[in-house]
Amino acid sequence: MKLKDLKKMAAILSQSNQYRVTEKYQRPEFYNIGDSDPKLIGVFLDIEATGLSSAQDKLIELGMVKFEYSENGRIFRLLDEFSRYQDPHMSIPEYISKLTGITDDMVNGHQINEHEAASYLQEVDIIIAHNAQFDRTFFEMTFPAIPPKAWGCSMCDIDWKIEGISSHKLEYIAYKYNFFYEGHRAVIDSLAGIHILAQDLPNSKQPVLKQLLANALQLKFKLWATDSPYDSKDLLRARGYRWSNHPTTNYKSWSIELAEDKVAEEIDYLRSNIYGGSTLNMPVEIVDAYSRFSNNYKHLQNATKYQDKIEWIKMLCLK
């Protein structure tokens, strides 16, 4: 049966309101043409690893796909791909091989050239991953000498819940955009990620990439509610705080990441509702697109770079 006949059948089924038809991903020739805006270069990056623990596991596959985009969030065309295996020098767990199809024999003896990866990324303006915390951690562990780039996350830089998409899983988001793909391989996951970025959001109707860029490129302020009373934990959790280890001192505390325009309000809330009106003395991290999700480049948020904002927060805490 020819493709045009299948498309007709799919249209009939969809119009019946009794079926939902999803289409297998096909790499498009282009997404948009004829835009006079300056073109930037983005990369969607995906990593497959032997597991989830950056302390114990290793990268086994790196996939990257370049694409052209403009500052208003329009994607134009896909560019070249980068796909390499990496020998982890450990046995790949059976469940990982079943999930990805990658076996010990496939990666045996392979080593990704760090200079080659750095050259591929040289002209790139932003790297995007789905769960960038995971991907950037493994990327930097494997290639510590590659200079930092701005990073965005298609999982956390889009408010999928407000858009009516209840799961953050890439395959589920693809399903909501009426396509499917063979997942858990680095390049195809990257192509699917770009395909989603090229769509419009269901409710706000703006390009997905436009919202991602707006969120990824703004400064983030991470407030650490140190020594907060134990009985305030439910209030903090309900407000969006997470219990985690501070990256430099390694103590555990409740923390929240906010945009700059929310910082003053949050400090007032903490003073009034958590600390009983007393002066605050809390650690604050200022994170930009180059240092977010990174353990290697925390020095980029040094006191001299954002000294004016650090002094502003100190004054808010003393009020």
Beta strands, then each sheet from edge to edge (+ up, - down):
strand 1: 23-24
strand 2: 40-49
strand 3: 59-69
strand 4: 75-85
strand 5: 126-129
strand 6: 150-153
strand 7: 179-180
strand 8: 220-225
strand 9: 242-245
strand 10: 252-259
strand 11: 284-287
sheet 1: 1+ 7+
sheet 2: 4+ 3- 2+ 5+ 6+
sheet 3: 9+ 10- 8+ 11-
end
